[in-house]
Amino acid sequence: MQVLCALVTTYLLILFARAILSWLPPSGGTLATVNRVLLDLTEPVLAPIRRVIPPTGVFDLSFFVLMILLYIARGLVC
């Protein structure tokens, strides 16, 4: 149970880091590499949600839906 709690918490941190880095332009180097890793970790989960809830303007609601679902899962598991 603690492992699952740690995994959900870690994934929440990864999503938060992706949100922060999305505001910064990837100019190359380490930041671009970190950004690519975060995209590779989060996109497989976000893509199916995007098929159900398409982006509205500049806001990606799939990100918020996933965050809410993970917070609910974390509350139930932890």
The 8 nearest C-alpha neighbors of each residue, nearest first, counted from 0:
[[1, 3, 2, 4, 76, 77, 5, 6],
 [2, 0, 4, 3, 5, 77, 76, 6],
 [1, 3, 5, 4, 0, 6, 7, 77],
 [4, 2, 6, 0, 5, 1, 7, 76],
 [3, 5, 1, 7, 2, 6, 77, 76],
 [4, 6, 2, 8, 3, 7, 9, 1],
 [7, 5, 3, 9, 8, 4, 10, 2],
 [8, 6, 10, 4, 9, 5, 11, 3],
 [7, 9, 11, 5, 6, 10, 4, 12],
 [10, 8, 6, 12, 11, 7, 5, 13],
 [9, 11, 13, 7, 12, 8, 6, 14],
 [10, 12, 8, 14, 9, 13, 15, 7],
 [13, 11, 15, 9, 10, 14, 16, 8],
 [12, 14, 10, 16, 11, 15, 17, 9],
 [15, 13, 17, 11, 12, 16, 10, 18],
 [14, 16, 12, 18, 17, 13, 11, 19],
 [17, 15, 13, 19, 18, 14, 12, 20],
 [18, 16, 14, 20, 15, 19, 37, 21],
 [17, 19, 15, 21, 16, 20, 14, 22],
 [18, 20, 16, 21, 17, 22, 15, 23],
 [21, 19, 17, 23, 22, 18, 16, 34],
 [20, 22, 18, 19, 23, 17, 24, 34],
 [23, 21, 20, 19, 24, 18, 17, 25],
 [24, 22, 20, 21, 25, 19, 26, 30],
 [23, 25, 26, 22, 21, 20, 31, 27],
 [26, 24, 31, 27, 30, 23, 34, 20],
 [27, 25, 24, 31, 28, 30, 23, 29],
 [28, 26, 31, 25, 30, 29, 32, 24],
 [27, 29, 31, 30, 32, 26, 25, 33],
 [28, 30, 32, 31, 33, 27, 34, 26],
 [29, 31, 33, 32, 28, 34, 25, 27],
 [30, 32, 27, 25, 34, 29, 33, 28],
 [31, 33, 29, 35, 34, 30, 36, 28],
 [34, 32, 36, 30, 35, 31, 29, 37],
 [33, 35, 31, 37, 32, 36, 30, 38],
 [36, 34, 38, 32, 33, 37, 39, 31],
 [37, 35, 39, 33, 38, 34, 40, 32],
 [38, 36, 40, 34, 39, 35, 17, 41],
 [37, 39, 35, 41, 36, 40, 42, 34],
 [38, 40, 36, 37, 41, 42, 35, 43],
 [41, 39, 37, 38, 42, 36, 43, 13],
 [40, 42, 38, 44, 43, 39, 37, 45],
 [41, 43, 45, 44, 38, 46, 39, 40],
 [44, 42, 46, 41, 45, 40, 39, 47],
 [45, 43, 42, 41, 46, 47, 48, 40],
 [44, 46, 42, 48, 47, 43, 49, 41],
 [45, 47, 49, 48, 43, 42, 44, 50],
 [48, 46, 50, 49, 45, 44, 51, 43],
 [47, 49, 45, 51, 50, 46, 61, 52],
 [50, 48, 52, 53, 46, 51, 47, 61],
 [49, 51, 47, 48, 52, 53, 46, 45],
 [50, 52, 48, 49, 53, 47, 61, 46],
 [53, 51, 49, 50, 48, 61, 54, 60],
 [52, 54, 49, 50, 51, 55, 60, 61],
 [55, 53, 59, 60, 58, 56, 52, 49],
 [56, 54, 58, 57, 53, 59, 60, 52],
 [55, 57, 58, 54, 59, 53, 60, 52],
 [56, 58, 55, 59, 54, 60, 53, 61],
 [59, 57, 55, 56, 60, 54, 62, 61],
 [60, 58, 54, 61, 62, 55, 57, 63],
 [59, 61, 63, 62, 58, 54, 64, 52],
 [62, 60, 64, 63, 59, 49, 48, 65],
 [61, 63, 65, 60, 64, 59, 66, 45],
 [62, 64, 66, 60, 65, 61, 67, 59],
 [65, 63, 61, 67, 66, 62, 68, 60],
 [64, 66, 68, 62, 63, 67, 69, 61],
 [65, 67, 63, 69, 64, 68, 70, 62],
 [68, 66, 70, 64, 65, 69, 63, 71],
 [69, 67, 65, 71, 66, 70, 72, 64],
 [68, 70, 72, 66, 71, 67, 73, 65],
 [71, 69, 73, 67, 72, 68, 74, 66],
 [70, 72, 74, 68, 69, 73, 67, 75],
 [73, 71, 69, 75, 74, 70, 76, 68],
 [72, 74, 70, 76, 71, 75, 77, 69],
 [75, 73, 71, 72, 77, 76, 70, 69],
 [74, 76, 72, 73, 77, 71, 70, 4],
 [77, 75, 73, 74, 72, 4, 0, 3],
 [76, 4, 73, 74, 75, 1, 0, 72]]
